[in-house]
Amino acid sequence: MEKKINNLPDFLIIGAGKSGTTSLDNYLKQHPQIFISERKEPNFFGYELNQLSDFSVKSEIDHYKGSVTNLEEYLKLFSSSQPGQLKGETSNTYMYHTTAAERIYHYNPNIKLIAILRQPAERLYSRFLHLARENELPSENFSDCFDKSSIWWWRNDLVKEGMYAQYLTKYYKLFDQNQIKIFLFEDLKSHPEKLFKDIFEFLNVDSSFEPNLSVEYNQSGFIKNKKIDAIFGAKGIINRGVKLLLPRKTLTALKNNHKLQKKIQTLRNRNLHKPKFDNNLKNKITNEIYLEDIKQLEKLIKRDLSHWYL
C-alpha cells in the first residue's frame, strides 16, 4: 500500500498562459478557505521526471532551473496553509508539458483542474506583447508566426500553446469530466463575479465570497520609458529591493494591499504601448493555424466557440 503524501494540492490552474491565469491566481488567494502557493508556476508535475541534461536551448534550461523539481521542495510551498483550507497552485506549463497530466494523476487522481482559455490568435499576440515587455521577443515581426521552421513553432509557449484541444484531450481521458472546469477569457472580462462564483462552487467553498477585482494584473506591451521600468517595473530596482530587504510577512501584506497594488499596476500599465492587433492578421492566424483545433475544443468542452472563428 502506497504511503499517503501530505500537503499535495487539492486543485490546479493549468493554463493557458496570457489568458487570465495571473488574475485567477491573485483573486482566488483572497478567499479565506483557499490557500494558493505564493510561488506561481512551480511547474513541478511538468518537470519532475526531467534532468538538466534533457535540455539544450537556453530558454528551456533557464525555465527548468527556475522550476521546482523536487517533491519535498514542492510540498513546502503549501506548508503555510491553514487546517481546512484547499491548497492550489498555478502552472501554465501543465497545459502542454508531455507528462504533466499523468504525473498529476499519479499523485492525486481526485484533484480538481481549472483552465481558462483565450481566443488562440489573441493569446499568441498577447504573448508577443508580454515578451516585448520582457525584452525577449522571439523575432521582430509578429507575422513570423506562420514560419513553421521558426522558434514560433518549436517553443511551447508560442504557437503550440494555443492548441488547447490537443492538450486538454489527455486530461479528459485521465480524469472524470466533473473534475475539470473550463472558462474563457471573455468570461473573466465580461462577468467576473459569475466566474468566481462558479469556481467557488466547483471547489466547494463559500460561493458568496466576493473577491476584490480592482487590480488588473500582468498587462503586456512594449515599454515606453525604459528608465521608469528600470525603477518601477516588475524587475525594477524597487521591486527587487523590497523582495530582498523585507520579511515575508511584510511582503505578503503588501501584496494583499489592493490600493497599493492598484497604484503599482496602473503605473506599470501606463508605461506600456499596446499596438492594436490587426483584424485581418488575426483572422488569417485563426483560419490557417487554429481553426481545426478550435472546432475539436468545442466538442471537448461542449461549448459554442463560433465567435472565435466567424
Steps between C-alpha positions, in 0.01 A plus 500: 500500500643837397576749775267803499679823411388799702480859375431420136277757326126444480468691175714644222465782251660342194493793254490632241764771519393859419137404553442633851680244716688768697172669581342171606802423715489836678124525540457144632764569767256738663254225592550399866433133420764489226880493523697557181876464490673839511722364229322507166603244238708251698441261205570196717278248319643602165869480589516241780629222275744720309867573556696808398678296232165448324508861377733670256332836430579783744137605549402140587800460732416824682136396534596161641744658747230740613251221573447274800604148404533338844191362676613609846557858381166496318309393811661785694313743277181404685643474852351835605145394420252495787305186602194464281625726221502367145850512354575597142758641262523640148734364234415579138752240381271220618290574193770379264769311691513146362477313832319756717152345481630152586711626791210699641281191480777290657509720809134592529244337268222692681649845448292782349631678193424851377591644160423838349534532124530798267432525128830343389611767252432767763687295758799471267505875439476567873794266553694696237428823689596333829837398357539853365453630854766257620734596212497136385326514163522171303533709182444862403186433294190337641410370154802267526263268689403341167852364450477140622879463501541788747511542877130588481419133444757309704473709814205373707366834624453653155290346219470155657349613830187609316422142393271458798300197383818309424625542857173486694393174334756319712352647819149400399618144438672472838263692726125498548351798318343614828854569625572742216365853469568704186446875479556750221694824521187689397320352805761669720468832317120512465367321807782461756268474801314207341828335401632504855169385642518204260859425604412514869204266444726267301751494787220465755592808703281793603370631167358817654853638550573793269869559424634849436540516121630857475861416410585408138796264501771410248423747220724474193649737247810680380676704769463874432761627745771251598629722779160498671477123452849453647373665819133405529466194273448142611876445478583857603724622782216567744332162457828309525611702800172447684521123445856490631459725804151440637391193699252260339205607720548862399527406133178300523324793664616731221379256234161484671470880516265555205532879498878478483496224238254696286730805506803288408325316217346824366843664492650202316211478255532868410857431398392241242423552132255241368475510119157392380478146367423521128168324446598360160811344650296361790259334257784360291670346806168362624405339170842374392634382836231451762162438336503120511612493864232753600230280346636199686498706820132584450418130508731431793368768736147501352494875444433707188821677396385628163563857615869408497503428128197655327 
